[in-house]
Amino acid sequence: METNAENQDNSGNIQNDTKVDDEQKSKGFTKRQILTLVSISIANLADLTSFSILAPFFPIEANKMGASDTVVGLVFGCFALVGFIVSPILGKFLPQIGSKFMFLSGSFVCGCCVIIFGFLNKLDPGTEFIVFCFVVRTIEAVGAAASDTAGYAIIAKTFPDHVSTTFGILEIFCGLGYMIGPPLGGYLYQVGGYTLPFIVLGSCTIAVALGNFFILPQQTEDSKPGSGSVLQLLSIPSILVTSACVLISSMALGFLNPTFAKHLQQFNLSSTMVGVMFLIISATYAVSAFFNGIITDKLNIAKLLMIIGNIGCGAAYLYIGPSPLLYTKSQLWIVIFSVTVLGISLGCSVVPAFNDLFITARWYGMPDNMGTQGVVSGVYNGLFSLGNFIGPTAGGALSEAVGFDWASTVFAILYLLVALLLAVFCLWEYQCGKGRRVAKQQASVVTSVNPDTDERSPLLSA
């Protein structure tokens, strides 16, 4: 009798919760959702601002301390390489660690490392300076991976019906961070030298982490937390194709970090104006990310947007150099136009990919719980980090070997190849899905997922 009563109560609670959820959907975001979005958005703004302050002045300062352009690229790239390694691991064990704890502790570690990085110029030039650059950046990368992976999972769990829209909003703050960081870093560098930018931004990051301890609502974890399967996720064909898009998209900004400032020296721009050039990319990306998030949730055309985005990135890189294949001289207005196209195109390729990974995982039967959300977030963040490693590392080495113009040409070709891969896969996916629908109709097979009414186009099974 007690069991029956409990079942009735639970059933009633579920029905009441469903009614509340329906009412909340009709009225907009709940207070809990708003607090969650504000908390993670502010953290993204602080983290990315701190991360991006290096671009206008660190390559030049590092050269003075005995680091070559290739080493500078590795300093930028090691941050992403560590993120690529640890993000899937952190995502797998996110349910056991706890999403809020991982998110807050990761941000706090990032802030501390940023401050420490500001005192590395006190070390001896050469080996000592270079070694400690790698050590501090490695620890900071672990903190950033923890914060990003947990933040993405929290967003996916809190906004299951608006993943792309909320991710687009988060990317606005990421874009603002990239936008504010370089010019602010350049200005603080001019005012107070190498150390001041790191002290100011690192302190802000720590303050935000402490404030979010009170702002971010306590996350309701699964009653029986279980780890998701990275191998199961990566065995899905559509996941692999989308992963290629995430990887190549993340290489765009990574390539420019160690190379763009030196490329702009031909125009005799100040450190502040170099920061403004980075600002253009970030501002256009932020706006594009917001609108592409809304479009993805409403129209469900994720892969089409990714194709358009990669074509745009490829075209932008051809003209940023400009490519020797175009027989065009480098002019400032062409560079400005190209980085504007690049920012818009990145919004088309990055935001839809995030939601596409979650939808695909659910469509292939992975459970809709924190285990899957953690794994998907970890894989996404890991791929993005890998791209950020390849971008500056290969970019710095290629620029040093063959020049910026040929290096940007190589990256342009890669983007166009990924766009072609996406287009071919979409046609293949459509034909396979069409064949499956015809076969099911002929056999009159009743399945749990109707391919004609499912939330995405049918996919070829793994």
N, C-alpha and C positions, 0 to 999 in steps of 0.2 A: 504493500500500500504506500509506504514511504517512497519507494522507487517510482511508482506511478505518479505520485504527487510531484516528485522532483522533475519528472519528465514533462508533466503538464506545466510546471512553473518555467522550466527551461524553454519549452515551446512558446509559452506566452511571452517570455523575455525576448526570444528571437523575433517573434512577430512584432513586438513593440519596437525593438531595435531597427527592424526593417522599415517600419513606418517612420521612425525618427530619421533614418538615413534618407528615405524618399523625400521627406519634408526638407531636410537639409540640402539635398541636391537641387530642389526647386528654388530654394532661397539663396543658394551660393555656398561658399566655403564656410565651414563651422569655425568657431573661435579656436578650437584645438588645431585645425588645419592652418589657420592664419598664423598662429604663433609658431607652428612648426616651419612654415614657409619663411617667415620673417627671420627666425633664428638661423636657419641654414643659409639663407641669402646673405645675411650680414657676415656670417663666417666665411662664405665664398669670397665676398668682397675684400675682407681683410687678408685672407690667405693669398689670393691672387695679386693683390696690390703689393704685398710683401715679396712675392715671388718675382714679379715683373720689374722691380726697380733696378735690377742689375743691368738690363739690356743697354741703356745709353752710355754707361761709363765703365762697367766691369771689364769688358774686353780690352780697353785701353789701359786700365790700371793693372790688369793681370799681365799684359805685355811688359809693363814697366817692372813687374816683380819676377820676370824671367820665364813666364809661361808663353808658349807659342800659340798660334791660332788653333792648331789641332788640339792642344791641351785645354784651351779655353772652351772649345766645343765639347770636349769630354767632361769638363766641369758642369756645363749646362746639361749634358746628356746623362751623366751618372744619376742625377736626380730622378730622371724618368726611368732609367734602367732598373733602379731599385724598386720604383713603383710598379713596374711590370712584373717583377719577381714576387713581391710580397702581396700585391692587391688580390689575386685569386686566393691566396692562402688566408688572408684576412676575411675575404668574403665567405669562404667555406666555413670558418669558425665564428662568424658574426653572431649566430643565434646563441652560442655558448658564452661569448664575451659580453654581449649586450650592445645594442646599437647606440644608445645615448652615451654610454661610457666610452666606447671606441671613438665616437665623433668628437666629444669634448677633449679627451686626452690627446688625440691626434692634433687638434688645433693648438693646444697648449705647447706641445713639443715643437711645433713649427715656429711659434713665436719666439721661444727660447733660442732656437738655432739661428734664427734671423739676426738676433742681437749679437750672438757669438760671432757670426760671420763678419759683422762690422768691425771686429778687432783683429782680423787676420792680417791686415796690412802692417801690423806691429811686428810680425814675424820676419825672419830673415828671408830675403828673396831666394827664389830657386826651389829646391826640393822641399824645404820645410813649409813654405807657403803653399805649394801645390798639394802636398799630402794632407794638410789640415783643411784645405778647401774640399777635398774629396770626403774626408771624414765627417765634417759638419753637414755637407750636403746629403750624405747618405742617411744620417740620423733624421734630418729634416724630411727626407723623402719618405721614410717609414711613417712619420707622423702625418704627412700629407695624404699618403695612401689610406691610412686608417680613417682620417676625417672624410675624405671623398667617398670611399666605399660605403661607409656607414651612412653618410648623407644621402647618397643615391638610393640606398635600400629603404631608408626612412621615407623618402619621397614616394617611392613606388608603393609602399604599404599604406601610406596616409592618403594618397591621391590615386586610387586604382583606376578611376575613370578619366583622369586628366593628367596622365603621366607626361605627355609631350608638352602640354600647356605649362605645367609647373616646371618641367625641366627647362623650357624656353625662358621662363621667368628667372630661374637660377642662372642661366647662361647670360642673361642681361647683367647680373651682378658680377659674373665672371668677366664679361666683357668690360664692365666698368672698372674692375680691378686691373685688367690689362691696359685699359685706357688711362686710368689715373696713375698707375705705377711708374711707367717710363718718364712722363713729363715731371711728376712729383719727385722721382728719384734724381732726374737730371737737375732739377731746381735745388733740391737739398744738397746735392753734390757740389754745385756751384757755390752755395752759401756756406756750407760747413765741412766740405771735404768728404772723404770716403766713408767715415764712420757714421755720420749723422743720419743718412737715409735708413740705415739698418736699425739704429736705436729707436727712431720714431715709429717706423712701421712694425718692428717686432713688438714694441710695447703695446701698440694698438691691437695687434693680433692676440696677445695674451689677455688684454682687457676684454676683448670680445668673447674669448673662450670662457672667462670667468662669468661674464654677464649671461651667456647662453646657458649656464648651469641653472639659472633661475627662470629664463625665458622659455627654453625648450621643454615642452610637456614630457612627462615620463612615458616612455614607449612601452606599449603592451606587447611583450614577447610571446611567442608560441608556448603553450603549456608544456609540450614535449618537444623542445628544440632539437632539430636534427640537421646535420650538415647536408648541403646540396651537393650534386655531382657535377664537377667541372667536365669530366670526360663525357657524360651523357649530354651536356649542353653542346660541347664542341663536336659531337657526332652528328649534329643536325646540319644538313647541307646549307639551308638558308642562313643559319647562324654564321657559318664560315664565310659566306659571301658578304654579309653585313659586316663581319669582323674586318674583312679586307678594306671596306669603306672607312670604318672607324680608324684603322691603322694609318691609312694614307692621309686621311683628313687631319689627323693630329700632327702629321709631319709638317704641315704648312707653317704654323707659327714657330715650331721648333727650329726649322731651317733658318728663319730670319733672325733669331735671337743672337747668335754669335757673328752673323755676316752682314746684316742689313746696315748697321751703324757705320761700318767701314765702307760699304758700298756708297752710302750717302755723302761721304767725305768729299767726293768729286764736286758736290754742289756747295761746299763751304757752309754747311749748316751748323748752328750752335747745338750744344747738348740738349737744350730745351726744345729746339725745333726738330731734332732727331726723335725726341720723345713724342712730339706731336704726330710724326709720321706713324709711329706705333699706335698712337691714339686713334688715328683714322681707321686702322684695321679693326681695333677693338670696338669702336663705336658702331661701325656698320655691321659687325658681327652680332653685337647685342640686339640691335633692332631687327636684324634678319632672324635671329634665333627666336625671338618672341613671336613674330608672325608665322614662322614656319612651325612652331609648336602648336599654335591654334589650327593651322591648316591641316597638320597631320592628324590631330584628334577628330576634326570634323570630316575630312575627305578620305582618310585612310589611303594616302598615296605616298607612303614613306619611301619606297624604292625609286619612284619617279623623281622625287625631290633629291634623293641621293645622286641619281644620274646627273641631273641638272647641276648640282653642286660641284661634282667632280669635274665636269666639263668647264665650269666657270673657273675653278682653281687652276686647271691646266692652262686655260687661256691667259689668266692673270700672270702666271709664272713665266709664260713666254715673253710677256712685255715688261715685267719688272726688271729683267736683266739689262736690256732686252736680249732675246736669244739671237745669236749670230745668224741663225737661219732666216730671220726676218729682215736682215740688212737695214736695220733701223738704229739710229744713234740714240744714246741714252739722254732723255730729257726729263726734267723734274715733273712736268705736268703729266707725262706718260706714266711715271712711277706712281704719282698720286692717284691717277685713275685706276691703275692696275691693283693697288692695295685696297682701293674701295671695292672693286669687283671681287677681290679675294675675300674680304670680310663678309660680303653678302653671300658668296658661294659657300663659305664655311658654315653659315647658318643653315643652308639647305641640306648639307651633307651630314652634319653632326647631330642635330636635334632629332630628326626622324629616325636615325639609326638606333638611338637609345630606346625608344618605345618599341621599335621593330624587334629588338632582342627579347623583350619581355613578352610580347604577343606571340612570337614564334615559340618560345619556351612553353607557354601555356598551351598552345595549339598542339604541340607534340606530347602533351600529357604530363609535363613536369608539374608538381603540386604548386598551387598558388600560396606559398607561405614564405616566411622569412628566410628559410634555407635556400629556396630558389632565388628569391630577391637578392640575397647576399651574394650568391654565386654569379648571377648575371651582372650585378653591380661591380663585383671584383674583376670579372673578365673584361667588362667594358673599360673600367679604369686601368686595368693592366694593359689592354691594347692601346688605349690612349697614351699611356706612359711609354710604351714601347715606341710609338710613333714620335713622341717627344724626345726619345733617346736617338733614334735613327736620324731625325731631322737635323738637330744641331751637330751631331757627330759626323754624319756623312756630309752635311752641308759645309761644315768647317774644313774637313779634309778635301772635299771636291773644290771648294773655292780656293784653297791654298794651292791645289795641284793644277787646275785648269781655268780658274777665274770664276767670278760670280755669275757671269752671263751663261757659261756652259753648264755650271752647276744648276742654275734655275731651269735650264732647258731639260736636263735629266729629270728633275722633279715634275716638270710639266708633262712629259711623256708618261710618267707613272700615273698621274691623275687621269689622263685620257684613257690609259689601258684599264684602270679600275672602272671607269664609266662604261667602257665597252663590255667588261665582264658582267657588270650589273644588268646591262641591257640584254645580253645573251641569256643570263640566268632567268630574267623575268619572262622571256619568251618560252624558255624551257619549262619553267614553273607553270606557266599558263597552259601549255599543251598537256603536261602531265596531269594537271588539275582537271582539265577538260575531259581527258580520257577517263580519269577516275570517276567523275560525275556521271558520264555516259554508262560506264560499267555498273555503277551502283543502281542507276535507274533501271537498267536492263535486268539486273539480278534482284531488284526490289529489296535491297538490303537496307534495314533500318539501323542507323548508327546514332551514337550519342551526340555527334557534332554534324549538323547539316551543312555540307560544303557550299550550298547556295545561300545560306543565311549567316554563315560564320563571320566573325569580325574582320577576317582578312581573306585574301584569295587563297585557294587550296595550295598546299605545298607538297612536294614530293617527299614521301616518307623516307626516313633515314635507312 
